[in-house]
Amino acid sequence: MCGIAGIYSFSDDTQSRVESMNRALIHRGPDNQGIWIDKNIALGHSRLSIIDTSDLAAQPMISANKRFVIAFNGEVYNFKELSDNLKKDFPEKYGKIGFKTKSDTEIVLELFSCYGPKSVTMLNGMFAYVIYDREENKLFLFRDRIGIKPLFFSILNDEVLFASELQSIMKGLKAKTLNKEAIPLYLHFGYFPEPHTILNEVKKFPAAHYAEWDGKKISFTKYWNPEDYTNTVKISFKEAVPLFHKLLEESVCGSLISDVPLGVFLSGGIDSSLVAAIASTKTTGKLKTFTVSSPDPQHDESLFAKKIAKHLNTEHFEMSGNEKAILSLAEPLLEKMDEPLADSSLFPTYIISEFSRQHVTVALGGDGGDELFMGYGTYRWAKRLNNVFVRLGAPMARLYLKNTRHAQFFNPQIYKYLKSNIFSIEQNLFPSWELDSFDTSLLKDFQANSSKTKHLSPSSAQAFFDLTHYLKDDLLVKIDRASMLNSLEIRPPLLDHKIVEAALQLPDKFKAKNGNMKIILKEILSMYVPRELFDRQKRGFSIPMQQWLKKELAYLPEKYLNNDSLRIFSVIPKEDILKTYNLYMSGKCDWFYNRVWTLTVLSHFLEQHKDIEIV
């Protein structure tokens, strides 16, 4: 894993700006930093050495024919196979001499040299990269299918800037203004969904796309679409189990390729346990596994993780999720957050990343299992709310549940933006009807109602929404930020695009039925681990933010929401903020804690970056 940055510009200060942008990424790549400059282009790279740690694999890297230059962030798991294909297809170029490195970056670069931008479709992995064509003065940008690796870009006055993080690209901008139109999206989701960022000048590069910049205009090409795989295939459960077992084995095996120490995050849940179980059979020597216990007993699965690790005979490392240690991270993590993200599980993710980094440089995780195999309670709500009898009984349910969080599910306005409102309520955020002081028209872009997905069941449609929005723009962002702040690479084997494609085509009943979730994953896991160690109610790792914001962390909302001079009041009406704050603090609406945290995170960012103009 690395960090990339660059500018395509005709200005005189390009080099100094890219150097500043690259310095902001040193935590992503502490092993080496490189800058390459030519005419109107400057590329920067911060390297975390994973595959081929030699200096020959340093970046930016120039192609064998000297025409192309690459800055690459990520991993390509099938690069050895692709290397063999290049030697076979172009024996005169690569057959005798071969390649100068053993890195995946060189293979990506030479594939582009031979096949052009469509070569991205050959890659299996997680990545964001740019390639510059020195002959035609064109810049190409790429991002992986799922959006695992981040990429920000800005186009202003015939100038293109790009970087792995917002804080990096901000170093190269000459002016920054707040994106007010996206604020209701942040309040509704707890994150800024692609393509939006908190700045007008910067966008998130879309997943599964590549783009070409010719010096005047940019053109985007979508090279993969998950909607193309949403038609259910006719397959029996007996046939599906070995198919997915094989896909999982192939993905985990590919993810184990590394020239540095590697381990697995083991929470004790289904997804991470399955990854650890398969990995333990594919490694030589004992596999290292890592877990952090939660200070909240209701969300602590460390005992189960320990039992599963013992059964798999891994070298298990457990860190106590010390409440004091987590609390001490509050302001430091707010300072390093890059862009406002209201997901408080950033804290435990940071802690386990910091802990694991003492032993390994790469860790495998179980991300993606909930979205692909229906592991969230929101999918049950989607099914309920599409039931005609539930709709008819909604007025009575709302009356019965008055002044409780669940009453929101029976508000008739929920159906205007059903998928995002279900998510927002489940996350204790602001449903669309509570954002009347804003223009919420942008929300219609995030409902996933295309002709290719209209046939999906309510549960599958909600899961598809999570896959294409929540997973990509919240969970994977959280993981990237928390791990990269500790110079740790995290790989999610369950998000191999072949697994995603196959999972989208599975019948719902193979995923969830009668309250039993992740059915097919449990079936495969039972081949490695006794069911009594994992077949239980989902807990998930969380921190007691609802209590902390009234006690140990009460100073944060007090400081960033209850002060007359705050910049946030020029963005969100002061009376709305104080109403939310007071209802939570008084105990009348305890579930408002995440709303308070969401507002606190935003206000902190605005106070931290006073160079961002609010117009």
Secondary structure by P-SEA (a helix, b strand, c coil): ccccccccccccaaaaaaaaaaaaaccccccbbbbbbcccbbbbbbbccccccccccccccccccccbbbbbcccccaaaaaaaaaaaaccccccccccccccaaaaaaaaaacccccccccccccccccccccccbbbbbbbcccccbbbbbcccccbbbbcccaaaaaaaccbbbbcccaaaaaaaccccccccccccccccccccbbbbbcccbbbbbbccccccccccccccaaaaaaaaaaaaaaaaaaaaccccbbbbbccccaaaaaaaaaaaaccccbbbbbbbbbccccccaaaaaaaaaaaaccbbbbbbccaaaaaaaaaaaaaaccccccccaaaaaaaaaaaaaacccbbbbbccccccccccaaaaaaaaaacaaaaaaaaaaaaaacccccccccccccccccaaaaaaaaaccccccccccccccccccccccccccccccaaaaaaaaaaaccccccaaaaaaaaaaaacbbbbbccccaaaaaaaaaccccccccccccaaaaaaaaaaccccccccccccccccaaaaaaaccaaaaaaaccccccccccccccaaaaaaaaaaaaacccccaaaaaaaaaaaaaaaaaccccccc
